[in-house]
Structure formats: structure tokens, C-alpha cells
Amino acid sequence: MENDIKLSNIVEKHEESTKTRLYVPIKYKFIISLVISILWVIFSYYVSIQWILDLSEVTSSVFLAVFIIAGIAYVPGFMNAFLVSSLLLDKQPKFKVTYPEDEVTILVAAYNEEAGIFNTLKYIKEQGYKGKIHTIVINNNSNDNTCAQVERAKKEMNMDILLLHENTPGKFNALNHGLKHVKTKYVITLDADTLIHNKAVNYLISRANSAPDDVCAVAGSMLVRNSRENLLAKIQEWDYFLSIASIKRMQGLYQGTLVAQGAFSLYKTSVVQNVGGWSDAIGEDIVLTWKILKQGYRVYFEPHAVAFTDVPTKLSHFAKQRSRWARGMIEGLREVKPWQQPSIYYKFLTGIDLFIPYMDLSYTFFWIPGVILAVFFQKYYIVGPMMLLVFPLTLVSFYILYYYQAHVVFKNLNLKVRKNTLGFFIFILCYQIVMSPVSLYGYVQELIGAKRVWK
């Protein structure tokens, strides 16, 4: 009863926060955000004419000067303007169903997860959800004590756990094997090292049941659990808390969240089965989401369905993870071209991904050398005062997201934002300098067909 009262208070606060805001149809939000972004680029180009002329004297080519500036200023400026405008116009739909009781199945693919899978299962057991939760763990050829930990959880917590074995390596193989045993309307995928808030399942299913019938997936909100371990983890905490969350909120506004991440997302079982399950891809969750969108379905994002994951604490592990994500994006573009998407919103959102490799290339080969020239040689051909046109928009978007996360999501879930000032400033100033080369590495890996590795 106490949990029900707390959940009711959370939902009421969430709904009250949206009551007084004027409703604007999605198509007008999209048009407004697009117009603002285009006007920002026009303004940026107008005030940067002298920058183009100065840089063209160095490059001996006006075209090359524009190509460089577009990659580090115009395109990022357009994306940031669109993001900020969309976040300001965003309004989460109200829940129509507060206490769902649907039976749901959680799939946990596990490869050598003995260190954390018991805790993951414990948090499933402690969910404040009225419906029955079936848990399926798929052991994917582990050579440690993963299975023993699953059996321990099953016995000590009296959990409804089905332990399956899939010896063929690959997360997609494990998930597809588990999918064959799912009998419920909804299926949730959860990484074996991820802990979910005790209201997370309730929020995912509440959002799914409150949405139109063509909403067939709901992405949860991923946050960092191990941010106190070292500086790299502290930096990534802000990436998850601000960047990833803000992008998902923007995409969710247009009902086309591009990644219902396998780490924690809900899907309609029948839809996943109809599109053939998870593909043989390193970004199997990206490809699945895009195939769902291609079929004309919609994908939502629920910021209150919070899960906590461990991020890499070694630079080499970080590089492997983010290069996998970059490869996954290319796999998604290959599987479903942006122009093949049925909705203008999906065409636009997936089309943006076509420009991300260009931005990463520009940051790696133009921005980083430009920073070196500016800092050590006082040469401002590439990085100079004009870059201030991009930086304020980034800070504004982060402030909007921080305020929403801290005062709406975290406050309602009785969570507190950790103090992490050093991580924030390094994230703002240096993160992209690391991310872009790592992403380029991932693109190259995919283009040359390098071997795929789950971990």
C-alpha cells in the first residue's frame, strides 16, 4: 500500500507539471524547431563570412573553407538549435493507465556476468509492479559462474526465472533464443549488469498502455551507476545525464526514438517477432528499432523509467564500446535508409545520422588541429571567436535538460544529482575530442568488415 501511495504521488506530480502548458501539435513543434534551426544557420553564415575569407586564404579554396567550417560550426549549430527548440516545446503525454497489471517478460542475455547478475535479478524482484514478471536469463556460452548465480537468485529470492542456454556467440542469438519462450504481450530487454529503479517497469508499461496502439516500443532512461570510480566514469555520467537523455527526449517528442536500447527497453512481443527479431549486427538494438519504425510503428521514450548501468572505466574499454555504437549506427543506415522511413519525422531524424560521420571527421581532422593551433601558436584560422556561436547553444540545451532531469525526473523518483563539477567541465571541454576519433574508428571497422565482438 505504501508503494502504491508513493507511486500515485509521483504520477500526480508528473501530470500536474504538464497541466498548465499550452498544447501545440507535433507537426507545428517540428516546423517551429526546423525554422529556428535554419534561421540560426543563416545567421551563422552571415556573421562568419569574414571567417570563411580568412580561412580560404590559408586553404587556397573557398569550398574547402566552407567544408571545414560547416563541419565544426554550421551543422552542429543546426542540430543544437533544433535540439534546444524541441526541448523547450516538449510536453510528455499524461498517463492514462497508472497501475498496469499486464504480465511481462524480461529477457536478460548474459555472457560471463557472475559479478553482477545476482544484483540485476534482485532489482527485478524488488519491482513495485502489480502484474506478474517472468524473467528469462539466456546464458550465452559463459565460462564463469553466471549460471550458478542465476540459480542462487532463483532459490534465495523465490523468483520466476527460466534459465536457457545459447551456445552460439552473439547477443542477438541469445535474445532471439529467449524470444521463442516469451508468451506475454510485452517483452523487456535488460542488460545483465544493469539495475532498474523499483518503479521502472511500472513506468514503461504505463507509458505503453497509455500510448496509441501503433506505439510498439518504449525506451527507458539510462544513467550511470559507477560514476565515483574514476574521472572517465565521472565524465560519462554527464554524457548519459545530459547528452543521451536530451537526444532521446527530442526524438521521443517526434515519436521516433531511434534507439530503444537493449540495455533497458520495452517492446510489443508480436512486433519484434514479425520483424524477425534481432539481426546479426553489433548494434542489434539500433537495427531492430529502425525496422520497427520502417513498418510504420512509433517508438516512445519514458524518462521516468530509470535504469543504472556500469560504464567503462578504462579508456580502451570505452573506445571499444563507443566504436561499437558507431558501427551500430552504420548498420542501421545500411539496413533501413532514411528515405525508406514512412514518416517525415523518421526520415529527418535518421537522416541526421548521415551527417554525424561528417561531423566526427571534421572534429578529428579540423577541430583538434585547430585547437592546437589556437592554444599553442595563437593561430585562430579554425578555432576562434566564431565558435562561440555553437558553445552557448550547447550550454543552453544542457541547462534545459539538467533542470528537467533534476526537478522533474529525479525529484519525483526521490533521487539526487551527484556533485560532479570536475567531470562536467571536462565533459564540456574535452569529451568530443575523444569521442570523434573513437567514432571514426568504429566507422572504419564497419566499412572494412572487421570482426564483431559483443564485449
C-alpha positions as semicolon CSV with decimal commas, in nm:
position;residue;x (nm);y (nm);z (nm)
1;M;0,000;0,000;0,000
2;E;0,281;0,240;0,086
3;N;0,446;0,177;-0,251
4;D;0,112;0,242;-0,427
5;I;0,074;0,575;-0,245
6;K;0,430;0,680;-0,335
7;L;0,379;0,584;-0,699
8;S;0,046;0,772;-0,706
9;N;0,220;1,084;-0,572
10;I;0,493;1,055;-0,833
11;V;0,243;1,021;-1,117
12;E;0,027;1,306;-0,985
13;K;0,330;1,536;-0,964
14;H;0,433;1,435;-1,315
15;E;0,083;1,508;-1,450
16;E;0,045;1,835;-1,260
17;S;0,369;1,960;-1,414
18;T;0,211;1,926;-1,760
19;K;-0,140;2,063;-1,692
20;T;-0,078;2,434;-1,731
21;R;0,123;2,418;-2,054
22;L;-0,038;2,511;-2,386
23;Y;-0,068;2,214;-2,619
24;V;0,100;2,252;-2,957
25;P;0,054;1,974;-3,217
26;I;0,369;1,780;-3,301
27;K;0,377;1,892;-3,663
28;Y;0,389;2,257;-3,554
29;K;0,658;2,184;-3,298
30;F;0,861;2,023;-3,575
31;I;0,808;2,316;-3,812
32;I;0,891;2,573;-3,544
33;S;1,210;2,390;-3,444
34;L;1,314;2,344;-3,807
35;V;1,257;2,709;-3,895
36;I;1,452;2,826;-3,590
37;S;1,740;2,594;-3,682
38;I;1,751;2,714;-4,042
39;L;1,743;3,078;-3,934
40;W;2,028;3,005;-3,693
41;V;2,240;2,862;-3,974
42;I;2,162;3,160;-4,199
43;F;2,262;3,396;-3,918
44;S;2,577;3,193;-3,851
45;Y;2,677;3,201;-4,216
46;Y;2,618;3,576;-4,240
47;V;2,838;3,661;-3,941
48;S;3,106;3,410;-4,046
49;I;3,172;3,546;-4,395
50;Q;3,497;3,706;-4,284
51;W;3,598;3,378;-4,117
52;I;3,544;3,197;-4,448
53;L;3,753;3,454;-4,634
54;D;4,038;3,437;-4,382
55;L;4,041;3,057;-4,382
56;S;4,022;3,040;-4,761
57;E;4,348;3,234;-4,779
58;V;4,512;2,953;-4,581
59;T;4,343;2,665;-4,766
60;S;4,354;2,836;-5,109
61;S;3,994;2,725;-5,156
62;V;3,665;2,886;-5,054
63;F;3,494;2,547;-5,091
64;L;3,737;2,381;-4,851
65;A;3,699;2,666;-4,603
66;V;3,319;2,628;-4,608
67;F;3,354;2,249;-4,582
68;I;3,568;2,285;-4,267
69;I;3,350;2,550;-4,104
70;A;3,027;2,366;-4,185
71;G;3,153;2,051;-4,014
72;I;3,254;2,222;-3,689
73;A;3,002;2,508;-3,674
74;Y;2,707;2,514;-3,916
75;V;2,595;2,152;-3,888
76;P;2,648;2,126;-3,508
77;G;2,479;2,466;-3,473
78;F;2,178;2,347;-3,672
79;M;2,150;2,030;-3,463
80;N;2,188;2,215;-3,134
81;A;1,929;2,476;-3,237
82;F;1,684;2,202;-3,333
83;L;1,751;2,019;-3,007
84;V;1,705;2,328;-2,788
85;S;1,387;2,434;-2,968
86;S;1,241;2,085;-2,941
87;L;1,323;2,053;-2,570
88;L;1,155;2,386;-2,498
89;L;0,843;2,266;-2,680
90;D;0,845;1,915;-2,534
91;K;0,548;1,803;-2,327
92;Q;0,522;1,445;-2,204
93;P;0,176;1,293;-2,266
94;K;-0,020;1,216;-1,950
95;F;-0,052;0,860;-1,826
96;K;-0,395;0,711;-1,894
97;V;-0,301;0,395;-1,704
98;T;-0,130;0,440;-1,368
99;Y;-0,123;0,089;-1,225
100;P;-0,098;-0,161;-1,511
101;E;-0,124;-0,531;-1,432
102;D;-0,013;-0,682;-1,763
103;E;0,211;-0,984;-1,739
104;V;0,554;-0,901;-1,879
105;T;0,867;-1,096;-1,962
106;I;1,219;-0,963;-1,904
107;L;1,497;-1,105;-2,123
108;V;1,849;-1,094;-1,979
109;A;2,125;-1,204;-2,216
110;A;2,431;-1,300;-2,012
111;Y;2,791;-1,364;-2,109
112;N;3,032;-1,401;-1,814
113;E;2,819;-1,191;-1,577
114;E;2,876;-1,369;-1,245
115;A;2,991;-1,046;-1,078
116;G;2,665;-0,856;-1,121
117;I;2,377;-1,067;-1,244
118;F;2,252;-1,158;-0,894
119;N;2,205;-0,788;-0,815
120;T;2,034;-0,732;-1,150
121;L;1,785;-1,009;-1,071
122;K;1,741;-0,875;-0,716
123;Y;1,628;-0,539;-0,852
124;I;1,380;-0,716;-1,080
125;K;1,242;-0,900;-0,779
126;E;1,200;-0,571;-0,589
127;Q;0,993;-0,400;-0,858
128;G;0,684;-0,218;-0,731
129;Y;0,472;-0,359;-1,012
130;K;0,127;-0,514;-0,971
131;G;0,148;-0,752;-1,267
132;K;0,344;-1,076;-1,289
133;I;0,703;-1,051;-1,410
134;H;0,856;-1,352;-1,585
135;T;1,234;-1,345;-1,609
136;I;1,428;-1,533;-1,875
137;V;1,807;-1,544;-1,849
138;I;1,989;-1,665;-2,160
139;N;2,339;-1,788;-2,084
140;N;2,540;-1,715;-2,396
141;N;2,832;-1,956;-2,368
142;S;2,965;-1,818;-2,037
143;N;3,274;-1,983;-1,888
144;D;3,236;-1,845;-1,535
145;N;2,977;-1,890;-1,260
146;T;2,698;-1,691;-1,425
147;C;2,457;-1,986;-1,420
148;A;2,531;-2,059;-1,054
149;Q;2,444;-1,700;-0,963
150;V;2,116;-1,727;-1,156
151;E;2,027;-2,048;-0,974
152;R;2,116;-1,880;-0,644
153;A;1,881;-1,591;-0,721
154;K;1,606;-1,830;-0,822
155;K;1,637;-2,021;-0,495
156;E;1,708;-1,744;-0,243
157;M;1,450;-1,497;-0,376
158;N;1,193;-1,749;-0,497
159;M;1,194;-1,584;-0,840
160;D;1,018;-1,693;-1,156
161;I;1,336;-1,740;-1,362
162;L;1,376;-1,954;-1,671
163;L;1,745;-2,023;-1,740
164;L;1,816;-2,100;-2,105
165;H;2,143;-2,180;-2,281
166;E;2,251;-2,047;-2,620
167;N;2,598;-2,169;-2,715
168;T;2,627;-1,974;-3,040
169;P;2,812;-1,649;-2,956
170;G;2,636;-1,320;-3,017
171;K;2,389;-1,120;-2,812
172;F;2,135;-1,131;-3,093
173;N;2,143;-1,511;-3,085
174;A;2,079;-1,510;-2,711
175;L;1,789;-1,266;-2,737
176;N;1,628;-1,450;-3,027
177;H;1,653;-1,776;-2,835
178;G;1,483;-1,616;-2,538
179;L;1,216;-1,458;-2,759
180;K;1,093;-1,805;-2,858
181;H;0,988;-1,862;-2,497
182;V;0,806;-1,530;-2,447
183;K;0,428;-1,570;-2,405
184;T;0,340;-1,220;-2,282
185;K;0,220;-0,914;-2,475
186;Y;0,523;-0,712;-2,372
187;V;0,887;-0,808;-2,352
188;I;1,161;-0,604;-2,184
189;T;1,530;-0,645;-2,259
190;L;1,770;-0,577;-1,974
191;D;2,148;-0,595;-1,967
192;A;2,292;-0,831;-1,707
193;D;2,493;-0,551;-1,543
194;T;2,206;-0,301;-1,524
195;L;1,997;-0,215;-1,217
196;I;1,645;-0,077;-1,258
197;H;1,464;0,167;-1,030
198;N;1,182;-0,002;-0,839
199;K;0,919;0,185;-1,044
200;A;1,092;0,141;-1,379
201;V;0,883;-0,149;-1,511
202;N;0,563;0,023;-1,399
203;Y;0,659;0,338;-1,589
204;L;0,749;0,151;-1,909
205;I;0,421;-0,038;-1,918
206;S;0,217;0,264;-1,807
207;R;0,361;0,458;-2,099
208;A;0,297;0,172;-2,343
209;N;-0,063;0,125;-2,223
210;S;-0,129;0,499;-2,232
211;A;0,001;0,535;-2,588
212;P;-0,177;0,477;-2,920
213;D;-0,179;0,118;-3,050
214;D;0,093;0,188;-3,306
215;V;0,347;0,269;-3,032
216;C;0,530;-0,063;-3,018
217;A;0,841;0,016;-2,817
218;V;0,933;0,238;-2,523
219;A;1,294;0,316;-2,441
220;G;1,393;0,354;-2,078
221;S;1,631;0,617;-1,945
222;M;1,988;0,500;-1,887
223;L;2,203;0,661;-1,617
224;V;2,549;0,586;-1,478
225;R;2,583;0,384;-1,158
226;N;2,963;0,373;-1,112
227;S;3,045;0,741;-1,166
228;R;3,255;0,757;-0,849
229;E;3,512;0,504;-0,971
230;N;3,737;0,737;-1,168
231;L;3,745;1,050;-1,384
232;L;3,646;0,871;-1,704
233;A;3,329;0,742;-1,535
234;K;3,255;1,090;-1,397
235;I;3,273;1,235;-1,748
236;Q;3,043;0,968;-1,889
237;E;2,790;1,040;-1,614
238;W;2,723;1,377;-1,777
239;D;2,706;1,222;-2,122
240;Y;2,424;0,992;-2,009
241;F;2,256;1,251;-1,786
242;L;2,260;1,534;-2,041
243;S;2,352;1,440;-2,398
244;I;2,195;1,098;-2,442
245;A;1,887;1,188;-2,238
246;S;1,831;1,515;-2,426
247;I;1,861;1,349;-2,766
248;K;1,618;1,075;-2,664
249;R;1,371;1,332;-2,532
250;M;1,389;1,521;-2,861
251;Q;1,343;1,204;-3,065
252;G;1,065;1,088;-2,833
253;L;0,883;1,417;-2,890
254;Y;0,857;1,325;-3,258
255;Q;0,761;0,967;-3,163
256;G;1,067;0,825;-3,334
257;T;1,322;0,742;-3,066
258;L;1,600;0,598;-3,283
259;V;1,736;0,351;-3,031
260;A;1,516;0,153;-2,797
261;Q;1,839;0,038;-2,634
262;G;1,877;-0,328;-2,549
263;A;2,009;-0,231;-2,206
264;F;1,656;-0,143;-2,092
265;S;1,358;-0,107;-2,325
266;L;1,010;-0,248;-2,372
267;Y;0,870;-0,390;-2,696
268;K;0,545;-0,545;-2,811
269;T;0,639;-0,910;-2,846
270;S;0,435;-0,970;-3,162
271;V;0,600;-0,679;-3,342
272;V;0,951;-0,799;-3,259
273;Q;0,856;-1,146;-3,383
274;N;0,701;-1,008;-3,702
275;V;1,015;-0,813;-3,798
276;G;1,231;-1,122;-3,745
277;G;1,370;-1,048;-3,400
278;W;1,719;-0,912;-3,350
279;S;1,951;-0,904;-3,652
280;D;2,308;-1,029;-3,680
281;A;2,452;-0,688;-3,601
282;I;2,679;-0,534;-3,341
283;G;2,409;-0,269;-3,295
284;E;2,123;-0,517;-3,285
285;D;1,903;-0,278;-3,085
286;I;1,952;0,005;-3,336
287;V;1,867;-0,216;-3,633
288;L;1,560;-0,357;-3,455
289;T;1,433;-0,008;-3,370
290;W;1,475;0,115;-3,727
291;K;1,297;-0,191;-3,865
292;I;1,009;-0,119;-3,626
293;L;0,994;0,242;-3,744
294;K;1,006;0,132;-4,107
295;Q;0,691;-0,075;-4,051
296;G;0,506;0,244;-3,958
297;Y;0,513;0,190;-3,583
298;R;0,616;0,453;-3,332
299;V;0,876;0,439;-3,054
300;Y;0,845;0,642;-2,734
301;F;1,090;0,738;-2,463
302;E;0,995;0,736;-2,094
303;P;1,238;0,948;-1,886
304;H;1,095;0,821;-1,555
305;A;1,174;0,457;-1,636
306;V;1,527;0,483;-1,499
307;A;1,799;0,219;-1,512
308;F;2,157;0,241;-1,386
309;T;2,443;0,084;-1,576
310;D;2,818;0,050;-1,525
311;V;3,020;0,245;-1,780
312;P;3,375;0,160;-1,888
313;T;3,643;0,284;-1,650
314;K;3,936;0,212;-1,881
315;L;3,996;0,418;-2,194
316;S;4,047;0,104;-2,404
317;H;3,711;-0,038;-2,292
318;F;3,545;0,298;-2,352
319;A;3,687;0,311;-2,705
320;K;3,560;-0,040;-2,779
321;Q;3,212;0,040;-2,652
322;R;3,171;0,369;-2,837
323;S;3,320;0,231;-3,159
324;R;3,058;-0,047;-3,136
325;W;2,788;0,219;-3,105
326;A;2,927;0,397;-3,412
327;R;2,927;0,070;-3,605
328;G;2,571;0,009;-3,494
329;M;2,460;0,339;-3,643
330;I;2,615;0,249;-3,978
331;E;2,447;-0,092;-3,963
332;G;2,115;0,081;-3,905
333;L;2,168;0,312;-4,203
334;R;2,252;0,013;-4,421
335;E;1,951;-0,186;-4,304
336;V;1,698;0,095;-4,340
337;K;1,778;0,404;-4,546
338;P;1,635;0,732;-4,409
339;W;1,427;0,785;-4,722
340;Q;1,268;0,443;-4,670
341;Q;1,117;0,551;-4,339
342;P;0,739;0,613;-4,365
343;S;0,719;0,930;-4,155
344;I;0,871;1,268;-4,233
345;Y;0,988;1,280;-3,870
346;Y;1,169;0,946;-3,901
347;K;1,321;1,050;-4,234
348;F;1,454;1,365;-4,071
349;L;1,579;1,201;-3,750
350;T;1,753;0,911;-3,924
351;G;1,876;1,149;-4,194
352;I;2,062;1,345;-3,927
353;D;2,272;1,033;-3,869
354;L;2,407;1,067;-4,224
355;F;2,581;1,388;-4,114
356;I;2,728;1,255;-3,791
357;P;3,029;1,084;-3,959
358;Y;3,098;1,414;-4,137
359;M;3,093;1,595;-3,803
360;D;3,320;1,335;-3,644
361;L;3,561;1,363;-3,935
362;S;3,556;1,744;-3,904
363;Y;3,617;1,739;-3,529
364;T;3,901;1,489;-3,568
365;F;4,088;1,642;-3,862
366;F;3,991;2,011;-3,835
367;W;3,875;2,093;-3,480
368;I;4,153;1,915;-3,289
369;P;4,434;2,062;-3,506
370;G;4,255;2,397;-3,481
371;V;4,260;2,379;-3,101
372;I;4,633;2,303;-3,109
373;L;4,696;2,599;-3,341
374;A;4,489;2,832;-3,123
375;V;4,627;2,727;-2,785
376;F;4,996;2,684;-2,865
377;F;5,051;2,912;-3,165
378;Q;4,773;3,173;-3,131
379;K;4,656;3,096;-3,484
380;Y;4,277;3,124;-3,497
381;Y;4,212;3,008;-3,852
382;I;3,980;2,727;-3,742
383;V;3,909;2,765;-3,370
384;G;3,838;3,122;-3,281
385;P;3,573;3,368;-3,164
386;M;3,319;3,241;-3,419
387;M;3,297;2,909;-3,236
388;L;3,115;3,100;-2,963
389;L;2,806;3,072;-3,184
390;V;2,793;2,697;-3,113
391;F;2,903;2,685;-2,749
392;P;2,614;2,890;-2,596
393;L;2,352;2,669;-2,762
394;T;2,519;2,363;-2,617
395;L;2,514;2,514;-2,267
396;V;2,150;2,619;-2,306
397;S;2,044;2,270;-2,413
398;F;2,234;2,117;-2,121
399;Y;2,077;2,360;-1,874
400;I;1,726;2,281;-2,000
401;L;1,791;1,910;-1,970
402;Y;1,961;1,944;-1,630
403;Y;1,666;2,137;-1,493
404;Y;1,418;1,879;-1,625
405;Q;1,622;1,583;-1,503
406;A;1,685;1,729;-1,157
407;H;1,349;1,896;-1,085
408;V;1,108;1,661;-1,263
409;V;1,259;1,315;-1,306
410;F;1,499;1,289;-1,010
411;K;1,277;1,477;-0,767
412;N;0,976;1,259;-0,846
413;L;1,181;0,941;-0,809
414;N;1,344;1,058;-0,484
415;L;1,688;1,058;-0,645
416;K;1,962;1,316;-0,606
417;V;2,201;1,451;-0,867
418;R;2,558;1,377;-0,763
419;K;2,801;1,664;-0,734
420;N;3,043;1,618;-1,018
421;T;3,178;1,960;-1,117
422;L;3,516;1,842;-1,247
423;G;3,354;1,577;-1,463
424;F;3,115;1,837;-1,608
425;F;3,383;2,083;-1,717
426;I;3,600;1,813;-1,870
427;F;3,290;1,673;-2,042
428;I;3,209;2,015;-2,191
429;L;3,565;2,099;-2,297
430;C;3,725;1,768;-2,391
431;Y;3,470;1,491;-2,442
432;Q;3,413;1,543;-2,814
433;I;3,788;1,546;-2,875
434;V;3,795;1,183;-2,758
435;M;3,457;1,076;-2,894
436;S;3,502;1,178;-3,256
437;P;3,824;0,982;-3,326
438;V;3,676;0,678;-3,147
439;S;3,360;0,701;-3,358
440;L;3,566;0,734;-3,677
441;Y;3,748;0,419;-3,576
442;G;3,412;0,244;-3,546
443;Y;3,300;0,364;-3,889
444;V;3,621;0,234;-4,045
445;Q;3,581;-0,100;-3,866
446;E;3,234;-0,140;-4,014
447;L;3,340;-0,033;-4,363
448;I;3,625;-0,286;-4,376
449;G;3,413;-0,559;-4,217
450;A;3,621;-0,604;-3,900
451;K;3,528;-0,887;-3,664
452;R;3,234;-0,817;-3,436
453;V;3,280;-0,862;-3,063
454;W;2,997;-0,849;-2,804
455;K;3,228;-0,724;-2,528
